[in-house]
Amino acid sequence: MANVTAKQVKELRDATGVGMMDAKKALVAVDGDFEQAVDYLRENGMAKAAKKNDRIAAEGLAATYVNGNVASVVEINSETDFVAKNVMFQNLVQYFAQLVAENKPADLESALKIKTEKGTIETDLVEAATVIGEKISFRRFAVLEKNDDAAFGAYLHMGGRIAALTLLDGTTDSDIAKDVAMHVAAINPRYVNDAQIPAEELEHEKEVLTEQALNEGKPAKIVEKMVEGRLHKFKAEITLVDQPFVKDPDQTVEQYVSSKGATVANFVRFEVGEGIEKKEDNFVEEVMNQVKK
């Protein structure tokens, strides 16, 4: 039997919304494997939501920049949220977004070597860190390109905490594309349509839903139909075009853009710090250490 720690139990509780004992039971059942524990809870109807990837851990800003038929999204991280309010940092993030759109680097290594007014993006980061007094890092970027008969939509939420960029074909109206970008920022779809969902992800979800239905005591002969319906719902929840449009829930995003003669070609959504584990400070321990000194 795996030696399950209190930290593991807390992480699983935070990710799934279950009680402490259920979290511990799940971890013990799968020898401490986090992903398997999430599946175990879902299969047994105990998990409220497997939302571990929604936790925001790091600080900083994201920004977008449109340069003709090229657009970019960047995320620059800092150690504290105070830096995001620093004008120098804000200008730096926007400047980097512009440089990325203009240079279209192939990867992060290439992006760091882009020439700036003072040197390169990499040396500018070092200078900013020295001036601001915190570690400043260029985490990621994305570049989209379009034709003349397409439109970009850019939207920033919470001053750059979330940045969304959309690409619509069949229209040159950036306001329509921006509406979709607002939806992307708010609802956080994972794919444009169900054709983009990896086969292994669908198969995994099908296995979980099947086990879930069987554990609910449903007859085997109707499990297949139940799973089919739930799988259809799952796909609709994570694909942009099938989601109810945030500004008009009576129609889907696809129906909205179709009414404008357009189709969704692509999107990018960056939420600052998503997927980065943030250091947890122990305030009591810190105070006691100061007292001992």
Secondary structure, DSSP 8 states (H G I E B T S, - for coil): -----HHHHHHHHHHH---HHHHHHHHHHTTT-HHHHHHHHHHTT--S---GGG-B--EEEEEEEEETTEEEEEEEEESSTTGGG-HHHHHHHHHHHHHHHHH--SSHHHHHT-B-SSSBHHHHHHHHHHHHTS--EEEEEEEEE--TTEEEEEEEETTTTEEEEEEEES---HHHHHHHHHHHHHH--SBSSGGGS-HHHHHHHHHHHHHHHHHTT--HHHHHHHHHHHHHHHHHHHBGGGSEETTEEEEEHHHHHHHTT-EEEEEEEEETTBT-------HHHHHHHHHH-
